[in-house]
Amino acid sequence: MAKYFESIGYPVLFMDIVGHEVLKKRSIFEILVKRFGVGLLDENGEIDRRKLGSIVFSDRESLKFLNETMHPVMNGMAKEWIDMQCEKEEAICFVEAAILFEMKMNTFLDKILFVDLTENKILERTFKRGRKNVEEIQRILSTQQAKAAEIDYVITNDGTLEELYEKCDAFEKNILNALRK
């Protein structure tokens, strides 16, 4: 969905990409290697995200440590990016984050648009992409908690990509245009 809004001209920050950047920061790299060991590294000496995911999604303390290490840096980068959009007088920009509430990003975002998808649809789509087993996906999903009271808008993503884009188009015409005014 964020890619759709980006394709029609809205600035979008993808927090997964920010996470990749943060893993490359020397200070973060050193903290994580010290905690999880050199077995975390790939053949190029960089942090292997799959190995890291395997560790943290099977051990809550490791996940907590990773989050406490990464989230403040990632949030700082997101705030800087949002400030830059405001300096450009961008009326509306998007931040895409699967764990927005866990990162406490809701404390500095004006509005929250939630994409609702059933667990069965998530599993189905993930399998189509040839990724992960059921238990691993469920462990990852258990770390992603939406807080309904803090969600301003919901788009249900239960159909085709074209149907999702139609919903995004309607949202842009009905909601974003009104917010811009």
N, C-alpha and C positions, 0 to 999 in steps of 0.2 A: 504494500500500500504506500509506503513512504516513497518508493521508486516512482510510483504514479505521480505523486505530488511534485517530486523533483522534476519529472519529465514535462510538467506543465509550468515550470518556472519558479516553484517555491524553493528556497534554500532548505536543505535537509542535512542534518548531522546524524551519521550512523554510528551509534555508540559501539557497535562491534568493531568497527574500523578504529575508533579511538582506543579500544582495548588492545588491539594489535600494536598500535603506536606506543602505548604505555608499556607493554611487555618489552619493547626495544629500548626503553630508557635504562641507562646503566644502573641507576640506583635501584630500580624495581627488579631488574634482572638479577642483581647481586642478592637482594633480599630473598627472592624466590629460590634461587639456586642454593643459598645457604639453608633454607627451610626444607626444600624437597630433594636436594641433591643433584649431581650432574647427570643422573639418569633421566632427568627432565629435558635434556637437550637433544636436539636432532643432530644429523651428521654435519651441519654447518655451524654448530655451536650456538644455535638460537633455541629459545624455549619452544618446545613442541606443544602446541595447544591441545592436541589430542591426548598426549600423555598427562598434561596438566589437568585436563577435564576428567580423565579417568581417575586421577587421584582425588580431586576435590569433590566430585559428585558421588564418591563412595565413602567420604569421611567428612562429617559436618564441621569438625574442628578445622580441618584443612581448608574447607570452603570459607569458613568464617575468617581465617587468617588471610586468605587470598582477597576476599572482599574488603577487609580492613586495610589492606595494602593498596589495592587498586582503586577502589571507589573514590576516595578523596581526590586523587590525582585526576581521574576521569571526570568527576564533577567539576573540578577547577577548569579543565579544558572545555567542558560544555558551557560553563558560565562565560568564559572568555569568548567563545564562538557566538553565543547569543548576544553578548554585548557588541560584538563586531557587526552583527546583523542589525542591531538597533542603531548603531552609528551610521549605517548605510540607509537608514530610514526604512528598513524592511518591515512592513506592517505585520507580516506573519511568516514564521519559520517553523520548521519541524525538527524534533529530536526523536529518533527512533531508538527505543531501548526496551529489550525484552524484560529486563528486571528494574524498570523505572522506580518502583516503590521500594524495592530492596536497597537501591542506591540512594534513596531519599531525594530523588530528583523532583518529586512532586512538591517539594518545599520551595523550589525556585522557578517552576514553570507556571505560566498563567493559566493554561487550559490543558486538559488531558483528553486525548482521543484514544480510545481503547479499541483494538481489533479483537473481536470475540471469535473464538474458534473452539469447537469441541475437541476433547482429547482424542476421540476416534478419528476426526479429520486430521489432526496433527500427526497421529501415527500413520494414517494412510498416506499422507503427502510425504512424510519422511521416508517411508519405505519405498515409495516411487522414485525417490532420489537415491536409493540404495544406501541409506545411512542407518547406522546404529540398530541395536536390538531393543525390544520393548522395555525391558527393565531399565536400560540406560536412559531411554527417552523419558520414562516415568520419573526417574531420579532427577533429571534436569527440570522437568515440569514442576516437580514438588518444590523447587526453589523459586519459582516464579509466582508470586501472589499479587493479584490485582485487588485493590481496595475500592469496592463499588462506590462508597460514599464520596470518594475523591475523583471519580471519573465524570467528566463533563459531557462527553459524546461517545457513542458506541457505534461501530460499524461491524456487522456480522459477516464474517468471511466463510460462508458455508457452501459456496457454489464455485463456478468457474472463475478464472482470472478476469474474463470479460465482464462477468456479473459484479465482481469486486470493483473493477474500474468504473462501472456504471454507478455504483454506490458512492465511490469517491467523487465522481463528477457531480452527482447530486449534492453531496456534502459541500463541495467547493462552491457550487452555485447558491445553495440555500444558507449555509452557515458561514463559510469563510468570507463571502462577499458582504454579509451583514456585519461580521466582526471588523472588517476592514474600514467600514464607515464610521 
